[in-house]
Amino acid sequence: MTEATFTTVFARALRGHPCQVVEVDGYDEPRLLPVSDWARAADHADHLLLDRCVGATLDIGCGPGRLSERLADLGHVVLGIDVVPEAVAQTVGRGATALRRNVFDVLPGEGRWRTALLADGNIGIGGDPVTLLRRARELLDPRGRVVVEVAPPGTGLRTTWAVLTCGEERSRPFRWSVVGLDAMPALAAEAGLQEASTHQAGGRWCSVLEEGR
Ligand SMILES: C[S@@+](CC[C@H](N)C(=O)[O-])C[C@H]1O[C@@H](n2cnc3c(N)ncnc32)[C@H](O)[C@@H]1O
């Protein structure tokens, strides 16, 4: 196996090569990255998240852009951001607006977004959900909200080192967290947010966070 950047391996996955996520600490069996779930058009099930987005929405870790595309179609001002250029290119190819940015970089509209969307487990980005939620809070208008897709209740919080493998390439290890619905209230509170509502449909779970009082 040759080592490559996360960007290189993830771009191959987005171009349709089967790619696995391997947890280095070995909590879970290696699993196929569900790229086809992200690359399809947004569907009825995605409305669990889409219906909770209000106003100008920042789609953090937009991947190939199905949610940015649908939000634009629904009339939202929406910006997808992603660290992987192929993801940004695919999002722009769908007619949505996207930038290659790390969520921790300076972003357009800091402090003015009405919704920060963390879909498809993106609360795991960076392996430190409280730091990510604090960053989302900086990006939001004080009346804003974070719409987070979470794992089922009972999952708790699990943080691991993981690598992506694709053919003979393996990415450098990266930190990733899995957050269950049950773990959200405490993480939100640590970040100065509070859980305003929770939603479930079709085996998917969503937590809506707003400014703590
Ligand atoms: C689980 S996939 C999300 C798929 C996406 N939500 C969709 O609708 O297709 C995670 C995405 O987050 C991106 N990502 C990882 N770390 C990031 C960071 N620090 N800032 C922005 N995007 C990041 C990855 O490149 C990847 O596209």
The ligand as a Gaussian input file, in Angstrom:
#p B3LYP/6-31G(d) Opt

LIG

0 1
 C      -19.242000      12.206000       5.347000
 S      -18.727000      13.157000       3.969000
 C      -20.150000      14.203000       3.778000
 C      -20.965000      14.079000       2.524000
 C      -21.871000      15.264000       2.241000
 N      -22.549000      15.799000       3.382000
 C      -22.858000      14.993000       1.124000
 O      -24.002000      15.484000       1.197000
 O      -22.503000      14.372000       0.163000
 C      -17.597000      14.279000       4.836000
 C      -17.140000      15.461000       4.001000
 O      -16.499000      16.410000       4.864000
 C      -15.352000      16.909000       4.219000
 N      -14.431000      17.450000       5.247000
 C      -13.632000      16.746000       6.093000
 N      -12.962000      17.573000       6.909000
 C      -13.365000      18.842000       6.586000
 C      -13.029000      20.141000       7.083000
 N      -12.154000      20.303000       8.084000
 N      -13.632000      21.235000       6.535000
 C      -14.515000      21.072000       5.503000
 N      -14.860000      19.873000       4.983000
 C      -14.292000      18.765000       5.518000
 C      -14.817000      15.708000       3.446000
 O      -13.953000      16.076000       2.401000
 C      -16.114000      15.068000       2.959000
 O      -16.520000      15.545000       1.696000

